Amino acid sequence: AFVKADEYADSIKKHGKISDGTNDIFLKSNNNYVYIGHLNPLKQVGSDIKIFKTDHTDITAILQAKKAYFKDDYWQLQDVLKTVKPDITVPGAKLVYQKIQQLNTLEGFKPQIMENLFKGKSKLTIQDSFSAIQLMHTQNITTDSIRANLYIMIAFPLFAPLAILALFYPLPSQRRESNLALLSTGYIFLVLLLWGLLFTMAKVAFNGAISPELGILFPLFLLILLTLYVIKKNR
């Protein structure tokens, strides 16, 4: 919900209203190249769709549809015109035209995922992030930014309780003459410094400079070890 609200806010700031979709999307699915003239992810509707089927080197067929609806994890193309390239080895072969009332294709290409990937964003919900990673693996596309965004949503919030335990757990064991106000100020400064370092590492991982596991999960793992050590030492 927060991801979608952020997208709505960006759209209102940029266009003065909630955008009803994205134009001119071009993407690859296995050996097929897909063009979508307009995509409305909220209504899960696409229009002016063209799918170019290839054999790695040449176009073998073209599918055209004015409308498509995403349903049951497939895009359902309506009133499809299929143009099949003639076999050049057959003398007198001509283009073959076929009309198909409905055709299911592009399995797993959810509208929200398509729009975000086309715009180069990774603002997806947790569920959509898992779907996007699975889909991108099948297409041999790097998933670094999607994984980084997923770790930020799931693992990064653990920073707050871990940092509080690691830095404030020893407070009760301080000497009676210790300046608790000064110690608290120092601990708060350390928390902010630690948060800044982890946030910087997360941003570096998000931009692809290092792997998300090294930039996000590994520092949090070290923080978990530090927290356990402090708790054990100050029991």
C-alpha positions as CSV (number, residue, x, y, z in Angstrom):
1,A,0.0,0.0,0.0
2,F,2.8,2.4,0.8
3,V,4.5,1.6,-2.5
4,K,1.4,2.4,-4.5
5,A,0.7,5.5,-2.4
6,D,4.2,6.8,-3.2
7,E,3.6,6.2,-6.9
8,Y,0.4,8.1,-6.7
9,A,2.1,11.0,-5.0
10,D,4.9,11.1,-7.6
11,S,2.2,11.1,-10.4
12,I,0.3,14.0,-8.7
13,K,3.4,16.0,-8.2
14,K,4.6,15.5,-11.8
15,H,1.3,15.6,-13.7
16,G,-1.2,17.2,-11.3
17,K,-3.3,14.0,-11.3
18,I,-3.0,10.3,-10.9
19,S,-1.5,8.9,-14.1
20,D,-3.7,6.4,-16.0
21,G,-0.8,4.5,-17.4
22,T,2.4,4.4,-19.5
23,N,2.8,4.7,-23.3
24,D,5.1,3.0,-25.7
25,I,6.4,0.0,-23.7
26,F,8.9,-2.3,-25.4
27,L,10.2,-5.4,-23.7
28,K,11.5,-8.9,-24.5
29,S,9.9,-12.2,-23.5
30,N,12.0,-15.3,-24.3
31,N,12.4,-15.0,-28.1
32,N,9.5,-12.6,-28.5
33,Y,9.7,-8.8,-28.6
34,V,6.6,-7.1,-27.3
35,Y,5.3,-3.5,-27.9
36,I,2.4,-2.1,-25.9
37,G,1.1,1.3,-27.1
38,H,-0.6,2.0,-23.7
39,L,-0.6,0.2,-20.4
40,N,-3.0,0.9,-17.6
41,P,-1.7,-1.1,-14.6
42,L,-4.6,-0.1,-12.3
43,K,-7.2,-1.5,-14.7
44,Q,-4.8,-4.2,-15.9
45,V,-5.5,-3.3,-19.5
46,G,-3.2,-2.8,-22.5
47,S,-4.0,-1.5,-25.9
48,D,-2.3,-1.5,-29.3
49,I,-0.2,-4.6,-28.7
50,K,2.3,-6.1,-31.2
51,I,4.3,-9.2,-30.5
52,F,7.2,-10.1,-32.8
53,K,8.0,-13.8,-32.7
54,T,11.6,-14.7,-33.7
55,D,13.8,-17.7,-34.2
56,H,16.8,-15.8,-32.7
57,T,17.8,-14.3,-36.0
58,D,14.7,-13.5,-38.0
59,I,11.0,-12.6,-37.4
60,T,8.8,-15.6,-38.0
61,A,5.3,-14.1,-37.1
62,I,3.6,-10.9,-35.9
63,L,0.7,-10.9,-33.5
64,Q,-1.5,-7.7,-33.3
65,A,-4.3,-6.9,-31.0
66,K,-6.1,-3.7,-30.1
67,K,-6.9,-4.8,-26.6
68,A,-5.5,-7.1,-23.9
69,Y,-6.5,-7.9,-20.4
70,F,-4.3,-9.4,-17.6
71,K,-6.2,-12.3,-16.1
72,D,-5.1,-15.5,-14.3
73,D,-1.4,-14.6,-14.7
74,Y,-1.7,-14.3,-18.5
75,W,-2.3,-11.5,-20.9
76,Q,-5.5,-12.3,-22.9
77,L,-5.2,-10.7,-26.3
78,Q,-8.6,-10.0,-28.0
79,D,-9.3,-10.3,-31.7
80,V,-5.8,-11.1,-32.7
81,L,-4.4,-10.8,-36.2
82,K,-1.5,-13.2,-36.7
83,T,0.8,-12.7,-39.7
84,V,3.1,-15.6,-40.4
85,K,6.2,-15.2,-42.6
86,P,6.3,-17.4,-45.6
87,D,8.8,-20.2,-45.9
88,I,11.3,-18.8,-48.5
89,T,12.4,-22.4,-49.3
90,V,8.9,-23.1,-50.7
91,P,8.3,-21.6,-54.2
92,G,5.4,-19.2,-54.4
93,A,4.8,-19.1,-50.6
94,K,2.9,-16.1,-49.3
95,L,2.2,-14.4,-46.1
96,V,-0.4,-16.3,-44.0
97,Y,-3.0,-14.3,-42.1
98,Q,-5.0,-15.8,-39.2
99,K,-7.7,-14.3,-37.0
100,I,-7.8,-15.5,-33.4
101,Q,-10.6,-14.5,-31.1
102,Q,-8.5,-14.8,-27.9
103,L,-4.9,-15.7,-27.2
104,N,-3.2,-16.1,-23.8
105,T,0.4,-15.0,-23.8
106,L,3.1,-13.3,-21.7
107,E,2.8,-15.5,-18.6
108,G,3.8,-13.8,-15.4
109,F,4.2,-10.3,-16.9
110,K,2.1,-8.4,-14.3
111,P,1.1,-4.9,-15.3
112,Q,2.7,-3.3,-12.3
113,I,6.0,-5.1,-12.9
114,M,6.0,-4.3,-16.6
115,E,5.5,-0.6,-15.9
116,N,8.1,-0.4,-13.1
117,L,10.7,-2.3,-15.1
118,F,10.1,-0.2,-18.2
119,K,10.6,3.0,-16.2
120,G,13.7,1.7,-14.6
121,K,12.2,1.7,-11.2
122,S,12.1,-1.0,-8.5
123,K,9.2,0.4,-6.4
124,L,7.3,-2.9,-6.1
125,T,5.4,-4.5,-3.3
126,I,7.0,-7.5,-1.5
127,Q,4.8,-9.9,-3.4
128,D,5.4,-8.2,-6.8
129,S,9.2,-8.1,-6.0
130,F,9.3,-11.9,-5.6
131,S,7.3,-12.3,-8.9
132,A,9.6,-9.8,-10.7
133,I,12.8,-11.7,-9.5
134,Q,11.4,-15.0,-10.7
135,L,10.3,-13.5,-14.0
136,M,13.6,-11.7,-14.6
137,H,15.6,-14.8,-13.9
138,T,13.8,-16.6,-16.7
139,Q,14.6,-13.7,-19.0
140,N,18.3,-13.7,-17.9
141,I,17.9,-10.1,-16.6
142,T,19.9,-8.8,-13.6
143,T,17.8,-8.5,-10.4
144,D,20.2,-6.5,-8.3
145,S,17.9,-3.4,-7.9
146,I,14.8,-5.5,-7.2
147,R,16.6,-7.6,-4.6
148,A,18.0,-4.5,-3.0
149,N,14.6,-2.9,-2.8
150,L,13.2,-6.2,-1.3
151,Y,15.9,-6.3,1.3
152,I,15.3,-2.7,2.3
153,M,11.6,-3.4,2.8
154,I,12.1,-6.7,4.7
155,A,15.5,-6.6,6.5
156,F,16.4,-2.9,6.9
157,P,13.7,-2.1,9.5
158,L,15.5,-4.6,11.8
159,F,18.2,-1.9,12.2
160,A,16.2,0.1,14.8
161,P,15.6,-2.6,17.4
162,L,19.1,-4.1,16.9
163,A,20.8,-0.7,17.3
164,I,18.8,0.1,20.4
165,L,19.6,-3.2,22.1
166,A,23.3,-3.0,21.1
167,L,23.9,0.6,22.3
168,F,21.4,1.1,25.1
169,Y,21.4,-2.4,26.8
170,P,24.6,-1.6,28.7
171,L,23.2,1.7,30.2
172,P,21.9,0.2,33.5
173,S,25.3,-1.3,34.3
174,Q,27.1,2.1,34.1
175,R,28.7,3.5,37.3
176,R,26.6,5.6,39.6
177,E,28.8,8.7,38.9
178,S,28.4,8.3,35.1
179,N,26.8,11.2,33.3
180,L,23.8,9.5,31.8
181,A,22.7,12.5,29.8
182,L,26.1,12.7,28.2
183,L,26.1,8.9,27.6
184,S,22.6,9.0,26.1
185,T,23.7,11.8,23.7
186,G,26.7,9.8,22.7
187,Y,24.7,6.7,22.1
188,I,22.1,8.6,20.0
189,F,25.0,10.0,17.9
190,L,26.3,6.5,17.4
191,V,22.9,5.3,16.4
192,L,22.6,8.1,13.8
193,L,26.1,7.4,12.5
194,L,25.4,3.7,12.2
195,W,22.1,4.3,10.4
196,G,24.0,6.6,8.0
197,L,26.6,4.0,7.2
198,L,24.0,1.3,6.6
199,F,21.8,3.6,4.6
200,T,24.8,4.5,2.4
201,M,25.7,0.9,1.9
202,A,22.0,0.2,0.9
203,K,22.1,3.0,-1.6
204,V,25.4,1.7,-3.1
205,A,23.9,-1.8,-3.4
206,F,20.6,-0.3,-4.9
207,N,22.7,1.4,-7.6
208,G,24.4,-1.9,-8.5
209,A,27.9,-1.0,-7.4
210,I,28.0,-4.0,-5.0
211,S,25.7,-6.9,-4.5
212,P,22.6,-6.4,-2.3
213,E,23.6,-9.3,-0.1
214,L,27.0,-7.6,0.6
215,G,25.6,-4.1,0.9
216,I,22.5,-4.8,3.0
217,L,22.3,-8.3,4.5
218,F,25.9,-8.6,5.5
219,P,26.1,-5.4,7.6
220,L,22.8,-6.3,9.3
221,F,24.2,-9.8,10.0
222,L,27.2,-8.1,11.7
223,L,24.9,-5.9,13.7
224,I,23.0,-9.0,14.9
225,L,26.3,-10.6,16.0
226,L,27.3,-7.3,17.8
227,T,23.9,-7.1,19.5
228,L,24.1,-10.7,20.8
229,Y,27.6,-10.1,22.0
230,V,26.6,-6.9,23.9
231,I,23.6,-8.6,25.5
232,K,25.7,-11.6,26.6
233,K,28.4,-9.5,28.0
234,N,26.1,-7.2,30.0
235,R,23.8,-9.7,31.5
